[in-house]
Amino acid sequence: MFSMEKYLSKRAMSLYGVLGKQTSVPIPGLINLGSGTPDFSPPPFVYEAMQQALSNNQIRYTSWRGIPELRAAIADKLLSENGARYNSESEILVTSGAQEALMVTLMTLLDPGDEVITPSPHYDEYSRDAAILGGKLVPVTTRPETNFTIDVADLEAAITERTRAIIVVNPNNPTGTVLSQQKLLEIADLAKRHDLLVVSDEIYEYYTYDGHRHITMASLPNMWERTITINSFSKSFAITGMRLGYIAAPESIMEAMLPFHHAMMICANTITQYGGLAIMTNPRDWFAPQLQEYDRRRHLWMESLNELALPYSQPQGAYYVFVDIRPTGLSSAAFVEYAREHAKLVFQPGTIGGGAGEGFIRAALTRSSPDLDLGLERFRILIRGLT
Ligand SMILES: Cc1ncc(COP(=O)(O)O)c(C=O)c1O
C-alpha cells in the first residue's frame, strides 16, 4: 500500500500539522480580533511605484542582495533613525519579509543540536525555524508581574555550551512589551560576557505608545559586531502580502547568509522592492495618523478590560494587547474555542508562543470600527458570562 510517511523526512513528520488548518472560507459574522495583519493601506505613491516598475518591465531577478537603491535607502534609514551604520553594498540583505530573514539567520547560525534562547512568550515561528534546522529554541519565561520584561538572570541561567544566540523581539509580539534602554544594556552585557550573538527582531519598531521608545540593539556600545538586525515593511507600512524585509549585519555574517537566501529566494520580489524604495525615499508623515488610530483602539481595549476588571499586560508597543483570561477559569486554548463558538470572536491563544503565555490571549489592534466596537461589545458580554 502507498504510504506517504515512508517518503517524508523525520523533520517533516515531526512538524506535520503543527500549523493547524487554515480555512479560506470566510465564516459570516465572525470577527477576528487577534489577527496580526494591519487593516491600513499605504499611500497611492507606493502603488504607483510598483505599477511603474511593472510598466518598466522590472520583472527580472535583481541583485541577490536587493536593488542597490533600496539597500542604500535602508542603510540611510538605519543610520539616521536607528544610529547604526551599515555599508549598503555588503551589510544589507533585502529579504522576502522578516520570516525569510529569520530563517536565513538561523540557517546561518545553527548546527543540529544548537540552541537559541529567547524571552517567552515569543513569536511562534522561532521555535519552528529552529526545529526545522534540528536546533532548539529555548524559551525563557517572562511573567505578568513584571509586564513580561525579561529577567536577565533567567536568560543567563538558560545559556549552555550549545547556545549560539539570543533572539530579542522589541517591541514584543505577543506581549506588547517595549524593552527599556537599561534592560537592553543588560542583555547586551550578557551577550558580550558569554560571547553570544543577538538576533534583534525590530519589525514593530514604529509602534510605541505612552512615551516608550524603541532602541536598536546594534546602536548600543560594542553591539554592532554581534547583532543581526531583522526588520520588515510588513507591519510598519501595512504591506504584509508584499513580502519585503531586510537583514542588517556585519559583512562576515552577511557573506555566510547569502547562500541560504539564494537557495530559498534568489532575490526578493522585484516589483515589491520598488514599492519599498518609494516608501523609504518619500516623507513618512502618513504613518502618524495610523499610529494614532492604533492608539485609539488600544485605549478602547484598555477601557473595556478595566471595566471588566480583567488584567492585561501594559501594551507599550507593537499592536497587541495580551489579556489575562485566568479569571474566567479557562485555559488559553479553551477560551479561544469558547469565544469562537459563543461570541463569534477570534483570538490567538497566549500559548502559541510557548507555555509562558498560558492563561492569556492575544488581542490585536488591527480591526477598525464598527467591527471593533461590535467585537468589544461581544467580548464584554462573553466575559461577564464567564466571571
Ligand atoms: C515578531 C515577528 N517577526 C517576524 C514576523 C514575520 O513578518 P514578515 O511579514 O515580515 O515576514 C512577524 C509576523 O507576524 C512577527 O510578529
The ligand as a Gaussian input file, in Angstrom:
#p B3LYP/6-31G(d) Opt

LIG

0 1
 C        7.906000      39.288000      15.709000
 C        7.682000      38.954000      14.279000
 N        8.744000      38.719000      13.476000
 C        8.594000      38.410000      12.181000
 C        7.340000      38.317000      11.596000
 C        7.230000      37.996000      10.127000
 O        6.951000      39.175000       9.429000
 P        7.049000      39.326000       7.831000
 O        5.663000      39.572000       7.352000
 O        7.936000      40.489000       7.602000
 O        7.628000      38.070000       7.301000
 C        6.204000      38.554000      12.377000
 C        4.863000      38.436000      11.794000
 O        3.850000      38.474000      12.466000
 C        6.368000      38.895000      13.750000
 O        5.331000      39.170000      14.540000

